[in-house]
């Protein structure tokens, strides 16, 4: 997904939701929403994301939001 089509409010809302819950099901659901919005995971309806998929979504979301992460060169 190109940056001009990213709804940063949506991404931020669900990323924050995923990072602030201890409920694994809610975390995966929130990351699924972000991941499908950013088109980094397929929209299959399966919210049971693997750890690798979760990491991929979090990385894509932080990049889309312009957040610098440890080790980034931006």
MIDOSE-1310 file (N, C-alpha, C; in nm, 2 decimals, decimal comma, always signed):
residues 74
xxxx	+0,09/-0,12/+0,00/+0,00/+0,00/+0,00/+0,09/+0,12/+0,00; +0,06/+0,22/-0,09/+0,14/+0,34/-0,09/+0,10/+0,43/+0,03; +0,20/+0,50/+0,07/+0,18/+0,59/+0,19/+0,06/+0,68/+0,18; +0,03/+0,73/+0,06/-0,08/+0,83/+0,05/-0,21/+0,77/+0,08
xxxx	-0,22/+0,64/+0,08/-0,35/+0,57/+0,11/-0,36/+0,51/+0,25; -0,26/+0,53/+0,33/-0,26/+0,48/+0,46/-0,34/+0,57/+0,56; -0,44/+0,51/+0,62/-0,51/+0,58/+0,72/-0,44/+0,57/+0,85; -0,36/+0,67/+0,88/-0,27/+0,67/+1,00/-0,35/+0,66/+1,13
xxxx	-0,46/+0,72/+1,13/-0,54/+0,72/+1,25/-0,59/+0,58/+1,28; -0,63/+0,51/+1,18/-0,67/+0,37/+1,19/-0,56/+0,28/+1,23; -0,45/+0,30/+1,17/-0,33/+0,22/+1,20/-0,28/+0,24/+1,34; -0,28/+0,37/+1,38/-0,23/+0,40/+1,52/-0,33/+0,35/+1,62
xxxx	-0,46/+0,36/+1,60/-0,56/+0,31/+1,69/-0,54/+0,16/+1,72; -0,53/+0,08/+1,61/-0,53/-0,06/+1,63/-0,39/-0,11/+1,67; -0,28/-0,04/+1,63/-0,15/-0,08/+1,68/-0,14/-0,05/+1,83; -0,19/+0,06/+1,88/-0,20/+0,09/+2,02/-0,28/-0,01/+2,10
xxxx	-0,39/-0,05/+2,04/-0,48/-0,15/+2,10/-0,40/-0,28/+2,11; -0,33/-0,32/+2,01/-0,26/-0,45/+2,01/-0,15/-0,45/+2,12; -0,08/-0,33/+2,13/+0,03/-0,32/+2,22/-0,01/-0,30/+2,37; -0,14/-0,27/+2,39/-0,18/-0,24/+2,53/-0,26/-0,34/+2,59
xxxx	-0,28/-0,46/+2,53/-0,36/-0,56/+2,58/-0,28/-0,69/+2,62; -0,33/-0,76/+2,72/-0,27/-0,89/+2,75/-0,35/-1,00/+2,69; -0,46/-0,97/+2,63/-0,55/-1,07/+2,57/-0,49/-1,10/+2,43; -0,44/-1,22/+2,41/-0,38/-1,26/+2,29/-0,48/-1,25/+2,17
xxxx	-0,60/-1,29/+2,19/-0,70/-1,29/+2,08/-0,73/-1,15/+2,03; -0,74/-1,05/+2,13/-0,76/-0,91/+2,09/-0,64/-0,85/+2,02; -0,52/-0,89/+2,07/-0,40/-0,85/+2,01/-0,39/-0,89/+1,86; -0,42/-1,02/+1,84/-0,41/-1,07/+1,70/-0,51/-1,01/+1,61
xxxx	-0,63/-0,98/+1,67/-0,74/-0,92/+1,59/-0,70/-0,78/+1,55; -0,64/-0,70/+1,64/-0,60/-0,57/+1,61/-0,49/-0,57/+1,51; -0,39/-0,66/+1,52/-0,28/-0,67/+1,43/-0,33/-0,71/+1,29; -0,43/-0,80/+1,29/-0,49/-0,85/+1,16/-0,55/-0,73/+1,09
xxxx	-0,62/-0,64/+1,16/-0,68/-0,52/+1,10/-0,58/-0,43/+1,04; -0,47/-0,41/+1,11/-0,36/-0,32/+1,07/-0,29/-0,39/+0,95; -0,26/-0,52/+0,96/-0,19/-0,59/+0,85/-0,27/-0,59/+0,72; -0,40/-0,61/+0,73/-0,47/-0,61/+0,60/-0,49/-0,47/+0,55
xxxx	-0,50/-0,37/+0,63/-0,51/-0,24/+0,59/-0,38/-0,20/+0,51; -0,27/-0,24/+0,57/-0,14/-0,21/+0,51/-0,10/-0,31/+0,39; -0,18/-0,41/+0,38/-0,16/-0,51/+0,27/-0,03/-0,58/+0,29; +0,01/-0,61/+0,42/+0,13/-0,69/+0,44/+0,09/-0,84/+0,48
xxxx	-0,03/-0,86/+0,50/-0,09/-1,00/+0,52/-0,21/-1,01/+0,44; -0,25/-1,13/+0,39/-0,37/-1,15/+0,31/-0,50/-1,13/+0,39; -0,60/-1,08/+0,33/-0,73/-1,07/+0,40/-0,81/-1,20/+0,38; -0,79/-1,29/+0,48/-0,85/-1,42/+0,47/-0,95/-1,44/+0,58
xxxx	-0,96/-1,35/+0,67/-1,05/-1,36/+0,79/-0,99/-1,44/+0,90; -0,87/-1,49/+0,88/-0,80/-1,57/+0,98/-0,71/-1,48/+1,06; -0,76/-1,45/+1,19/-0,68/-1,36/+1,27/-0,58/-1,42/+1,36; -0,56/-1,55/+1,34/-0,46/-1,63/+1,42/-0,32/-1,61/+1,35
xxxx	-0,26/-1,50/+1,38/-0,14/-1,46/+1,31/-0,02/-1,53/+1,38; +0,07/-1,58/+1,30/+0,20/-1,63/+1,36/+0,28/-1,52/+1,42; +0,38/-1,56/+1,50/+0,47/-1,46/+1,56/+0,54/-1,38/+1,45; +0,58/-1,44/+1,34/+0,64/-1,38/+1,23/+0,55/-1,28/+1,16
xxxx	+0,43/-1,32/+1,14/+0,33/-1,22/+1,08/+0,30/-1,10/+1,17; +0,29/-1,13/+1,30/+0,27/-1,02/+1,40/+0,39/-0,92/+1,39; +0,51/-0,97/+1,39/+0,63/-0,89/+1,38/+0,63/-0,81/+1,25; +0,59/-0,87/+1,14/+0,59/-0,80/+1,01/+0,49/-0,69/+1,01
xxxx	+0,37/-0,71/+1,07/+0,27/-0,61/+1,08/+0,31/-0,49/+1,16; +0,37/-0,52/+1,28/+0,42/-0,42/+1,37/+0,53/-0,33/+1,30; +0,62/-0,40/+1,23/+0,72/-0,32/+1,16/+0,67/-0,24/+1,05; +0,57/-0,29/+0,97/+0,51/-0,21/+0,86/+0,43/-0,09/+0,92
xxxx	+0,36/-0,12/+1,03/+0,28/-0,01/+1,09/+0,37/+0,10/+1,15; +0,48/+0,07/+1,21/+0,57/+0,17/+1,26/+0,63/+0,25/+1,15; +0,67/+0,18/+1,04/+0,72/+0,25/+0,92/+0,62/+0,34/+0,86; +0,49/+0,30/+0,85/+0,38/+0,37/+0,79/+0,35/+0,50/+0,88
xxxx	+0,37/+0,49/+1,01/+0,35/+0,60/+1,10/+0,47/+0,69/+1,11; +0,58/+0,65/+1,05/+0,70/+0,73/+1,06/+0,77/+0,72/+1,19; +0,75/+0,62/+1,26/+0,81/+0,60/+1,39/+0,95/+0,53/+1,37; +1,05/+0,59/+1,43/+1,18/+0,54/+1,42/+1,19/+0,42/+1,52
xxxx	+1,25/+0,31/+1,48/+1,27/+0,20/+1,56/+1,42/+0,18/+1,58; +1,45/+0,10/+1,69/+1,59/+0,07/+1,72/+1,66/+0,01/+1,59; +1,76/+0,07/+1,55/+1,84/+0,02/+1,44/+1,80/+0,08/+1,31; +1,69/+0,16/+1,30/+1,65/+0,22/+1,18/+1,75/+0,33/+1,13
xx	+1,75/+0,35/+1,00/+1,85/+0,45/+0,95/+1,78/+0,57/+0,90; +1,65/+0,59/+0,93/+1,57/+0,71/+0,88/+1,62/+0,83/+0,95
